[in-house]
Amino acid sequence: MGYSLADWMIYTIWAIFGLMIVDFLIVLFQKFWRGSFNPGFVLGYLKDILYYILPLNMIISMSSIDPTGYVLMIFYFIGGIAVIVKYVMDILKRFQT
């Protein structure tokens, strides 16, 4: 476990994917136990990968053209934290209903 900037970028993606998997499993088990299982809910998670993960990867891939070297990394971490907060709020909301 390292503490360099590259390590924190990997930990951010791990956290996002981990929370996405936890949210997916919660929805899967809720739908299964209610008897309303429909495989169409998976498309929402594929859409989340397209809308949340892909832009973060694009921001990192553009870091070589950033003259300051840290502006795009700041945007990456802000976006990553926003996605993490979104999934934490979704998980908490699923337990309330």
Backbone as a ProteinNet text record, in pm:
[ID]
protein_1_A
[PRIMARY]
MGYSLADWMIYTIWAIFGLMIVDFLIVLFQKFWRGSFNPGFVLGYLKDILYYILPLNMIISMSSIDPTGYVLMIFYFIGGIAVIVKYVMDILKRFQT
[TERTIARY]
85.2	0	89	75.1	157.3	75.9	147.2	81.7	117.3	162.5	192.7	63	71.8	-46.8	-106.5	-21.5	-71.3	-144.6	-95	-163.8	-302.1	-311.9	-441.6	-539.5	-488.8	-576.6	-632.7	-551.3	-598.3	-696.5	-668.8	-760.2	-896	-895.7	-1021.8	-1104.5	-1043.8	-1116.1	-1162.7	-1078.9	-1119.8	-1241.4	-1240	-1353	-1480.1	-1468.6	-1586	-1639.8	-1552	-1597.5	-1648.4	-1585.6	-1631.7	-1770.3	-1793.3	-1925.7	-2028.7	-1987	-2078	-2119.4	-2024.7	-2056.3	-2146.6	-2119.9	-2204.9	-2347.4	-2361.1	-2493.2	-2562.1	-2486.9	-2542.5	-2593.8	-2515.3	-2557.2	-2679.5	-2687	-2804.3	-2928.7	-2919.9	-3034.4	-3069	-2967.3	-2990.6	-3066.2	-3020.5	-3086.5	-3225.6	-3243.5	-3376.2	-3474.4	-3432.9	-3521.3	-3548.2	-3448.4	-3465.3	-3562.8	-3548	-3635.1	-3776.2	-3794.3	-3929.5	-3998.4	-3921.6	-3978.9	-3996.5	-3937	-3949.2	-3817.6	-3750.2	-3619.8	-3635.3	-3562	-3559.2	-3414.6	-3356.7	-3215.1	-3188.5	-3290.6	-3272.3	-3205.7	-3205.3	-3142.6	-2991.3	-2934.8	-2789.6	-2750.5	-2839.5	-2809.1	-2781.3	-2844.1	-2816.2	-2672.7	-2617.6	-2479.2	-2381.9	-2417.9	-2334.8	-2335.5	-2450.2	-2460.4	-2376.2	-2374.8	-2292.5	-2144	-2102.2	-1961.8	-1931.7	-2024.9	-2004.5	-2005.5	-2091.4	-2104.9	-2008.8	-1962.1	-1879.1	-1734	-1712.6	-1577.2	-1500.7	-1563.7	-1496.2	-1447.7	-1528.5	-1474.8	-1354.9	-1357.1	-1240.8	-1116.1	-1131	-1016.5	-970	-1063.1	-1024.9	-950.4	-992.5	-923.4	-779.4	-759.8	-624.3	-540.5	-602.2	-524.4	-484.2	-556.5	-520.5	-422.2	-377.9	-288.7	-153.6	-115.9	12.4	8.9	-109.2	-117.2	-146.8	-155.6	-179.5	-47.8	-38.9	88.2	126	27.5	59.2	90.3	30.2	55.5	-35.1	-117.2	-201.2	-347.8	-383	-521.5	-613.8	-574	-657.7	-662	-555.5	-559	-656.3	-662.8	-760	-901.3	-925.7	-1057	-1087.9	-987.1	-1005.6	-1051	-983.8	-1018.9	-1152.7	-1184.9	-1315.5	-1425.6	-1406.2	-1503.9	-1513	-1400.5	-1400.5	-1472.2	-1448	-1515.9	-1664.7	-1703.1	-1845.4	-1914.1	-1848	-1906.7	-1914.4	-1812.6	-1814.7	-1930.2	-1948.5	-2058.9	-2193.4	-2204	-2328.4	-2363.8	-2266.1	-2294.9	-2320.5	-2252.1	-2279.5	-2421.9	-2463.7	-2600.4	-2702.4	-2672.9	-2762.9	-2776.2	-2665	-2668.3	-2749.6	-2727.3	-2803.9	-2952.7	-2985.1	-3125.5	-3191.8	-3118.5	-3175.9	-3209.8	-3135.5	-3167	-3281.5	-3309.5	-3418.9	-3554.2	-3557.4	-3686.7	-3706.4
-117.3	0	122.5	200.3	319.4	446	554.4	682.7	784.5	737.1	831.2	871.6	970.4	1020.8	914.6	837.9	731.2	624.6	595.7	498.8	549.5	676.7	732.5	734.6	749.5	744.6	604.1	503.8	365	335.2	383.6	361	426.3	540.5	606.9	521.2	466.7	379.5	253.1	196.5	77.5	108.3	223.5	261.2	275.7	336.7	354	218.8	132.7	0.9	-82.7	-72.9	-147.2	-104.5	26.5	75	41.1	42.3	4.9	-141.5	-227.8	-369.7	-390.5	-320.4	-332.5	-288	-175.6	-126.8	-225.7	-281.9	-380.8	-503.1	-553.5	-671.2	-644	-525.5	-489.6	-488.9	-427.1	-423	-562.5	-641	-777.2	-860.1	-857.6	-936.9	-883.6	-750.4	-695.2	-736.7	-727.5	-767.4	-917.5	-995.4	-1139.7	-1180.7	-1123.5	-1161.8	-1109	-998.3	-947.2	-1023.3	-1094	-1167.8	-1083.3	-966.1	-877.1	-869.7	-983	-985.7	-960.4	-860.8	-826.3	-793.6	-861.5	-835.1	-697.3	-618.7	-486.3	-385.5	-412	-316.6	-310.8	-411.4	-414.2	-301.6	-264.9	-158.9	-25.6	-2.2	119.9	126.5	12	9.1	22.8	-32.6	-11.7	134.8	198.3	340.8	422.5	381.7	450.9	440	323.4	309.8	404.4	415.6	503.8	650.7	688.6	829.4	873.8	781.4	820.5	774.2	649.2	594.4	639.5	632.6	670.2	815.9	913.1	1050.2	1064	989.2	995.2	941.5	833.1	779.5	874.9	944.5	1041.7	1159.4	1202.7	1313.2	1273.2	1151.6	1106.7	1090.8	1043.8	1025.7	1159.6	1267.2	1400.1	1472.3	1409.8	1478.8	1513.7	1445.3	1476.8	1612.3	1661.1	1791.7	1904.9	1872.6	1973.4	2044.6	2174.8	2244.1	2255.5	2259.5	2271.7	2136.6	2031	1898.4	1856.5	1947.6	1909.8	1949	2031.7	2076.7	1960.2	1878.6	1764.6	1658.4	1646.7	1552.3	1598.7	1728	1781.4	1754.4	1775.3	1744	1595.6	1511.3	1367	1331.8	1386.5	1353.2	1413.1	1531.9	1590.6	1504.1	1462.9	1376.1	1241.1	1184.4	1055.8	1062.3	1167.8	1183.6	1203.4	1275.6	1295.2	1163	1077.1	946.8	859.6	864	786.6	831.7	961.6	1014.1	973.4	974.8	934.5	791.1	700.3	559.9	535.9	606.1	592.5	638.6	749.5	797.4	700.7	641	541.7	418.9	373.3	256.8	287	403.9	440.3	453.8	506.8	522.8	386.7	290.9	157.1	87.5	116.3	56.4	127.9	251.9	326.2	283.7	238.8	199.3	51.1
0	0	0	-104.6	-116.7	-95.9	-86.5	-64.4	-171.5	-286.3	-393.7	-463.1	-547.6	-616.6	-708.8	-774.5	-862.4	-781.8	-661.8	-576.7	-536.1	-501.5	-462.1	-578.7	-699.2	-816.7	-834.3	-812.4	-821.8	-709.4	-588.6	-476.8	-503.3	-570	-603	-697.2	-799.8	-892.8	-822.2	-735.5	-659.6	-573	-508.1	-423.4	-505.9	-623.2	-708.5	-753.2	-803.1	-847.3	-730.6	-615.1	-497.9	-454.8	-448.6	-411.8	-519.1	-645	-752.8	-739.5	-705.2	-688.1	-567.2	-457.6	-339.1	-371.7	-439.8	-477.8	-571.8	-666	-758.2	-683.3	-588.1	-513.3	-427.1	-368.5	-289	-376.5	-493.2	-584.1	-633.5	-665.4	-713.5	-609.8	-484	-381.1	-348.3	-348.3	-322.8	-430.5	-554.7	-664	-662.5	-628.8	-625.7	-515.1	-395.9	-285.1	-302.4	-370.5	-396.8	-509.6	-588.2	-699.5	-823.9	-824.4	-940.4	-1017.1	-1027	-1091.9	-1241.3	-1288.6	-1429.9	-1463.6	-1560.3	-1588.7	-1649.7	-1673.9	-1732.4	-1639.7	-1508.2	-1416.4	-1434.6	-1497.4	-1521.8	-1617.6	-1706.2	-1802.8	-1734.8	-1621	-1546	-1498.5	-1458.7	-1413.1	-1529.7	-1643.5	-1762.4	-1804.1	-1788.5	-1818.1	-1719.3	-1593.7	-1494.3	-1527.3	-1576	-1617.2	-1731.3	-1824.6	-1939.2	-1898.4	-1805.6	-1767.2	-1657.3	-1571.8	-1458.2	-1470.6	-1507.1	-1509.8	-1634	-1748.8	-1873	-1871.9	-1825.4	-1819.1	-1724.4	-1613.9	-1524.2	-1593.2	-1667.8	-1741.5	-1851.1	-1913.6	-2016.6	-1954.8	-1837.8	-1770.1	-1739.8	-1691.4	-1660.1	-1785.7	-1893.2	-2016	-2077.5	-2044.3	-2094.2	-2003.7	-1896.4	-1802.7	-1864.5	-1971.8	-2035	-2106.2	-2142	-2208.1	-2109.8	-1981.3	-1878.5	-1848.2	-1876.5	-1854.1	-1706.1	-1618.1	-1476.2	-1413.5	-1464.2	-1412.5	-1298.6	-1247.3	-1134.5	-1150.7	-1246.6	-1262	-1297.6	-1393.6	-1432.6	-1323	-1245.3	-1133.8	-1025.8	-1004.4	-908.8	-958	-1088.7	-1145.3	-1132	-1149	-1135.3	-993.9	-894.9	-756.9	-716.9	-764.5	-736.9	-798.2	-922.7	-987.4	-919	-879.7	-810.3	-676.5	-601.6	-472.6	-493.5	-597.5	-626.5	-659.2	-735.3	-768.7	-644	-559.8	-435.6	-346.9	-332.5	-251.3	-311.1	-443.4	-508.9	-474.8	-482.3	-453.5	-305.3	-217.5	-74.3	-44.6	-105.7	-84.5	-143.4	-258.1	-317.2	-227.7	-170.7	-82.7	41.6	100.8	219.5	188.8	72.2	33.9	12.6	-36.7	-59.6	72.1	178.3	307.7	378.7	341.1	403.4	349.2	224.6	165.9	169.2
[MASK]
+++++++++++++++++++++++++++++++++++++++++++++++++++++++++++++++++++++++++++++++++++++++++++++++++

